[in-house]
Amino acid sequence: MPTLNANPATHKVSLGTIFYDGSCSLCQKEIASLKRAGCALDLKDIHTEDNLPASKQVLLKQLHAITGSGEIFIGFDANLFMWRHGHYAWLARMTSLPGLYTLTKAAYNSWAKWRYVSRYGRSNSCEPCSKPLARGNGSSR
């Protein structure tokens, strides 16, 4: 099973690092918005970054975040982490509410799978990289 290299020294993180798909127009807009707001996160396009914490295929499937302390967030939880440290803290608080969190996370997972398949082909759900990755001990909520 692939694992993420969550060593903060390797990725020179500040508050944390976001690994995003720089060829995705929605991702580009979100990252541009964070940069304009002066976000203190390191924002890494996985298409141009050489030092990746996992395979490119794994990272393309969902957003990934590694905190400054090495905690890992994947998918919707990575979005919550990014929003909390950007200018969407209000959105992170709202979508973290019980019930709404579950629905929003399910919607993100469906969207992420659709996005991956539509951009990069078959989901390859039988490959080892589609198995859950090691995550941080704490909840992002």
N, C-alpha and C positions, 0 to 999 in steps of 0.2 A: 504494500500500500504506500502511495507517495506521502511524504511528510513535508511540512513547511519548515524551512530554516528560520526560526524565530529569534535568532541572535541579534539583538538590537545593534551591537557593535558592527555586525556585518552590513547592515542596511543604513547605518548612520541616521537613525530615526530621531526626530525631535519629540513631538507628542505622539507620533506614530507615522506609519507609512501606508498609503493606499496604493494598491496595485489595480489598475483599471485598463480596460480595452480602449486604446486610443483611436481605433478605427470605428468605434460605435458613436454615432452622432449624439445620442442622448448622453452617453458618458462624457463626450467632449464638452457638451453644454454645461453639465454639472461641474466638471473640473474647471472650466473657464470661469464659472460663477464663483467657485471657491477661491481661485487665484485672485480674482478682482476684489474679493472681500478680505484678502490678506490672510487666508487660512494658514495656520501654523503646522499643518501636516505636510509631510513629504509626499508628493503626488507622482507616481511612477507609471508611465505608459509601458505595458508589458511588451509591446512591439519594438520598443527602442532600448529597453533596459537590459543590460548584460547580466547583472547579478540578481537573478530571480530566486525566490524562496521555494519554488515548486516548478513543475513543468509548465510550459506555456499553455498547453491544452487544459490543465487543471485550472489555471488562473483565468482562462477565457470563459469558463463555465459560469463563474459568479465573481462578484467583487470580493476582494480580499483586503484585510487590514491587519497590520501588526502594530500593537501599541508600543510606546517607548519602553515599557517593562517586559515586552515579549509576548504578551497575550495576543491570541489570534482570534479574529472575527471573520466569518465567511458569510457571503450572501447578504440577506437583509440585515443581519446583525452588524456587518461591516458598514452598511449604509447608515445605520443608527449611530455608529461610532463616528463616521465622517460628518454626519449632520450635527452631532453634538459639538464637534470642534470647528464647525464652519458657521455659517449664518442661518442654519436651519434647526437650531436647538429646539425651537417651539414644535417643529414637525417631529423631531425625535421623541419629545415628551408625549405628544399626542398619540403617535403610532406605537408607543410602548405600553399604552394602557391595556389591561387584560381584555381579552376578546378581540379588540382592534389589532393588537400585536399578532395574534394567531391568524386572523384574516389577511392582514397586510403581508405577513411573511409568506403565506400560501400564494398570494397573488404575485409576490416577487419571484418565488420559486418557479411558478408557471411561466412568467414573463422571461426569466433568465433561461429556462430550457428552450422556449420558443426562439429567443434571440440567438442562442448558440446554434441551434439547428438551422435557422434561416440564414445565418451568416457563414457558418463553417461546415454545414452538412449534418449528417447523421449524428445523433447524440452519443453513440457508442456506449450505451448504458451498461454493457457487459464488461467494459474495460476496468481495470483496477483503479484508474484515476477517478471514476465516478463514485467510488466509495467515500463515505464521510472522512474528512481529514481531522487530525487532532486539533482540538479547539482549546481556548483558554479555560481555566477553571471557573472563572466568574461569569455570571450572566451579564449580557450587555443591556439588560433592561434595568 
